[in-house]
Amino acid sequence: MNQVRIGVVGAGWMAKAHSTAFRNVPMLFGNEPAVPVLETIADIDPARAKAAAETLGFNRWTEDWRQLVADPAVDVVDIVTPNDAHAEIAIAAAKAGKHIYCEKPLALTAGEALRMTEAAEAAGVTTLVGFNYLKNPAQALAKEMIEAGELGDITQFRGTFDQDFMTDPTVPFSWRHDRSVAGSGALGDMASHTISLALELVGEMAEVCGLLATFVKQRSVATGGSGHTAKASADAAMRAVENDDLTQFLCRFNSGALGTIASSRIGTGRKLWVGYEIQGTKGALYFTQERMNELQFYRQGEPARERGYKTILTGPEHRWYAGFHPIAGIGLGYNDQKIIEARDLLVAVATGQKATPDFRFGYRVDRIVDAVLKSVDEHRWVTVDEIG
Ligand SMILES: NC(=O)c1ccc[n+]([C@@H]2O[C@H](COP(=O)([O-])OP(=O)(O)OC[C@H]3O[C@@H](n4cnc5c(N)ncnc54)[C@H](O)[C@@H]3O)[C@@H](O)[C@H]2O)c1
């Protein structure tokens, strides 16, 4: 049996999601072409690395990611650290000939993402970026329908990513508010996923014009936890928030379609409103991750008196679904998307094929993020080609 040995860097929330995903792949999809082995996990906080190794079932742990990258018993370096560490670890992993699974956003800047992409392509290693919302049978169906021309010519993409986890001003300052660690806020952290959906379903963007805003100007400094688990005491010092709570931008696709993307981490009332409406000359699609097992489809060609959106519940006819359930409507969850992602990576590594979305796709997303930032800084439309 072919084994693919995984080394995870970062032992927080996404380490749990990725490790759970790898463990589940053989149970859902079988042992071929490879089974994953949770070999080792690294975290700068040794207590966190040790605890994660025990809970998640890794053979070993370390506090030094360089040791993990150099380890001959590691085939895939899986990067789930905050964003500022992605580039250094990925470039070192590529140079060591390791395959790389990296969380989104790929890097802090498009330039950094390009260096990662070029290092991985030069080394000939497989790469995959964690744009897990693409790994939904509903998105596979949407793509098939668009490619088959069922929507006609696409005229409009309206995308969202709202969550209200930071509406409460007492949520502490974490790495997600620190520009040098996270990069942008709602734009890079959240809207990058919506951009991934736009690129996958509608195609390349030509130009953008954006807005950013920060409404909660300062937050209390955390004394424990990391990211979404950060905790602060009642008398904690305050620190200025360095990136955006909210972004909105207009875009024009190469095809001529127009788009808007809006994302907020203080999106009151919305828990995971990642989605879109895509309108075309013959039909339209509507999707929200809050109802991730449903795709709404409108067909212009139906008799006028019967025309209306219909709900398609995902089932075994749609890509990936049959690995989970033999009948439609049972439904998948967030972690199932990570299982599909881990499965796609294992197949690619074991068979020497390309995984998608790869680092070059992550670079394309980061170019759009940088184009929006430049547009905000310079108060003008920016073409994506202006970003190197
Ligand atoms: N795809 C998604 O849906 C999704 C969801 C959440 C987070 N993410 C991404 O995953 C990544 C991690 O996010 P998270 O929420 O798991 O973070 P987290 O704060 O829960 O965990 C990060 C861990 O990395 C460790 N760490 C920091 N720097 C390190 C370094 N140089 N070497 C080793 N360990 C280091 C921290 O100690 C912490 O344990 C980020 O890039 C984030 O954008 C993606």
PDBQT file of the ligand as one rigid body, heavy atoms in Angstrom, charges set to zero:
ROOT
HETATM    1  N1  LIG A 401      -9.831  27.473   4.475  1.00  0.00    +0.000 N 
HETATM    2  C1  LIG A 401     -10.487  27.923   5.514  1.00  0.00    +0.000 C 
HETATM    3  O1  LIG A 401     -11.722  27.839   5.580  1.00  0.00    +0.000 OA
HETATM    4  C2  LIG A 401      -9.707  28.513   6.667  1.00  0.00    +0.000 A 
HETATM    5  C3  LIG A 401     -10.326  28.698   7.913  1.00  0.00    +0.000 A 
HETATM    6  C4  LIG A 401      -9.544  29.203   8.960  1.00  0.00    +0.000 A 
HETATM    7  C5  LIG A 401      -8.214  29.531   8.749  1.00  0.00    +0.000 A 
HETATM    8  N2  LIG A 401      -7.666  29.372   7.524  1.00  0.00    +0.000 N 
HETATM    9  C6  LIG A 401      -6.243  29.696   7.286  1.00  0.00    +0.000 C 
HETATM   10  O2  LIG A 401      -5.455  28.710   7.979  1.00  0.00    +0.000 OA
HETATM   11  C7  LIG A 401      -4.282  29.301   8.527  1.00  0.00    +0.000 C 
HETATM   12  C8  LIG A 401      -4.253  29.036  10.039  1.00  0.00    +0.000 C 
HETATM   13  O3  LIG A 401      -5.421  29.571  10.634  1.00  0.00    +0.000 OA
HETATM   14  P1  LIG A 401      -5.996  28.998  12.017  1.00  0.00    +0.000 P 
HETATM   15  O4  LIG A 401      -7.333  29.607  12.200  1.00  0.00    +0.000 OA
HETATM   16  O5  LIG A 401      -5.818  27.518  12.066  1.00  0.00    +0.000 OA
HETATM   17  O6  LIG A 401      -4.962  29.676  13.024  1.00  0.00    +0.000 OA
HETATM   18  P2  LIG A 401      -4.796  29.407  14.590  1.00  0.00    +0.000 P 
HETATM   19  O7  LIG A 401      -4.474  30.721  15.178  1.00  0.00    +0.000 OA
HETATM   20  O8  LIG A 401      -5.925  28.618  15.130  1.00  0.00    +0.000 OA
HETATM   21  O9  LIG A 401      -3.506  28.449  14.639  1.00  0.00    +0.000 OA
HETATM   22  C9  LIG A 401      -2.252  28.859  14.146  1.00  0.00    +0.000 C 
HETATM   23  C10 LIG A 401      -1.171  28.032  14.837  1.00  0.00    +0.000 C 
HETATM   24  O10 LIG A 401       0.078  28.279  14.166  1.00  0.00    +0.000 OA
HETATM   25  C11 LIG A 401       1.114  28.409  15.142  1.00  0.00    +0.000 C 
HETATM   26  N3  LIG A 401       2.223  29.143  14.541  1.00  0.00    +0.000 N 
HETATM   27  C12 LIG A 401       2.337  30.480  14.339  1.00  0.00    +0.000 A 
HETATM   28  N4  LIG A 401       3.495  30.735  13.684  1.00  0.00    +0.000 NA
HETATM   29  C13 LIG A 401       4.116  29.545  13.484  1.00  0.00    +0.000 A 
HETATM   30  C14 LIG A 401       5.344  29.146  12.891  1.00  0.00    +0.000 A 
HETATM   31  N5  LIG A 401       6.174  30.038  12.329  1.00  0.00    +0.000 N 
HETATM   32  N6  LIG A 401       5.691  27.837  12.896  1.00  0.00    +0.000 NA
HETATM   33  C15 LIG A 401       4.858  26.921  13.478  1.00  0.00    +0.000 A 
HETATM   34  N7  LIG A 401       3.680  27.239  14.063  1.00  0.00    +0.000 NA
HETATM   35  C16 LIG A 401       3.305  28.525  14.053  1.00  0.00    +0.000 A 
HETATM   36  C17 LIG A 401       0.416  29.111  16.317  1.00  0.00    +0.000 C 
HETATM   37  O11 LIG A 401       1.125  28.919  17.538  1.00  0.00    +0.000 OA
HETATM   38  C18 LIG A 401      -0.962  28.419  16.298  1.00  0.00    +0.000 C 
HETATM   39  O12 LIG A 401      -0.969  27.251  17.113  1.00  0.00    +0.000 OA
HETATM   40  C19 LIG A 401      -4.336  30.778   8.133  1.00  0.00    +0.000 C 
HETATM   41  O13 LIG A 401      -3.596  30.964   6.955  1.00  0.00    +0.000 OA
HETATM   42  C20 LIG A 401      -5.815  31.027   7.865  1.00  0.00    +0.000 C 
HETATM   43  O14 LIG A 401      -6.057  32.071   6.941  1.00  0.00    +0.000 OA
HETATM   44  C21 LIG A 401      -8.379  28.851   6.492  1.00  0.00    +0.000 A 
ENDROOT
TORSDOF 0
